[in-house]
Every structure is written in C-alpha cells, then in structure tokens.
C-alpha cells in the first residue's frame, strides 16, 4: 500500500508511483482530510461562561447513608 498526502494547487494533479506498481492495476482514491485541532480553553472565565448555562443543585445538605441504600428488605 502506498499513501501520500498532497495539497493540490490546481484541479489537475500528477503523481509518481513506485517502480513496482508498473504494469499492475492500481486504485486511486481522493479524500479530503479534515483535521480538527483540539479546542483549548482560553481562560477560567470562558469555562465559567460555558457551564453557567446549566442548572446548579445545592448539595450542601445532602447526606448519603450507605446502609440505607443497600437495605433491600
């Protein structure tokens, strides 16, 4: 298998293949690669702005009783 990434400057492209491809049937496929760079957070303020849209729940009075949660009687 032979892979080469190119950036064409015109609609006509000429490629050079390895010598062992001569005389064999080959298949050429053109695919546009979409590279998405990971979005980096600019600041803590951006994080606050993004997550401020979600409802907040006050869990300060929340108590969890493991024995009560596991009591299936």
C-alpha positions as CSV (number, residue, x, y, z in Angstrom):
1,X,0.0,0.0,0.0
2,X,1.2,3.4,-0.9
3,X,-0.1,6.6,0.8
4,X,0.9,10.2,0.1
5,X,-0.8,13.3,1.3
6,X,-0.7,16.3,-1.1
7,X,-2.2,19.7,-1.2
8,X,-3.1,20.4,-4.9
9,X,-2.7,23.9,-6.3
10,X,-4.8,23.3,-9.4
11,X,-7.5,20.9,-10.4
12,X,-5.0,18.7,-12.3
13,X,-2.6,16.6,-10.3
14,X,0.2,14.3,-11.5
15,X,1.5,11.6,-9.1
16,X,4.6,9.5,-9.3
17,X,4.2,5.9,-8.2
18,X,6.8,3.4,-7.0
19,X,8.5,1.3,-9.7
20,X,6.9,-2.0,-8.5
21,X,3.5,-0.6,-9.4
22,X,4.3,-0.5,-13.1
23,X,2.1,-3.0,-15.1
24,X,-0.3,-3.6,-12.2
25,X,-3.8,-2.5,-11.6
26,X,-3.9,0.3,-9.1
27,X,-6.8,2.2,-7.4
28,X,-6.5,5.9,-6.7
29,X,-8.9,7.4,-4.2
30,X,-9.1,11.1,-3.3
31,X,-10.3,12.0,0.1
32,X,-10.4,15.5,1.7
33,X,-8.9,15.2,5.2
34,X,-10.5,17.3,7.9
35,X,-8.2,18.0,10.7
36,X,-9.8,19.4,13.7
37,X,-7.4,20.8,16.2
38,X,-8.5,20.3,19.8
39,X,-10.0,23.5,21.2
40,X,-8.1,24.9,24.1
41,X,-9.7,26.8,26.8
42,X,-8.6,30.3,26.8
43,X,-9.3,31.2,30.4
44,X,-11.1,30.3,33.6
45,X,-13.7,32.9,32.7
46,X,-14.5,31.0,29.5
47,X,-15.1,27.8,31.5
48,X,-17.5,29.7,33.8
49,X,-19.4,31.2,30.9
50,X,-19.8,27.8,29.2
51,X,-21.1,26.0,32.3
52,X,-23.1,28.8,33.8
53,X,-26.0,27.8,31.4
54,X,-26.6,24.6,33.4
55,X,-28.8,24.5,36.5
56,X,-27.0,24.1,39.7
57,X,-28.1,21.9,42.6
58,X,-27.2,22.7,46.2
59,X,-25.7,19.5,47.7
60,X,-24.5,21.0,50.9
61,X,-27.3,19.4,52.9
62,X,-27.1,16.1,51.1
63,X,-26.4,13.0,53.3
64,X,-25.7,9.5,52.0
65,X,-26.4,6.5,54.1
66,X,-24.7,3.5,52.6
67,X,-26.5,1.0,54.8
68,X,-29.9,2.5,53.9
69,X,-29.0,2.4,50.2
70,X,-28.1,-1.3,50.4
71,X,-31.1,-2.3,52.6
72,X,-33.4,-4.2,50.2
73,X,-35.7,-5.7,52.9
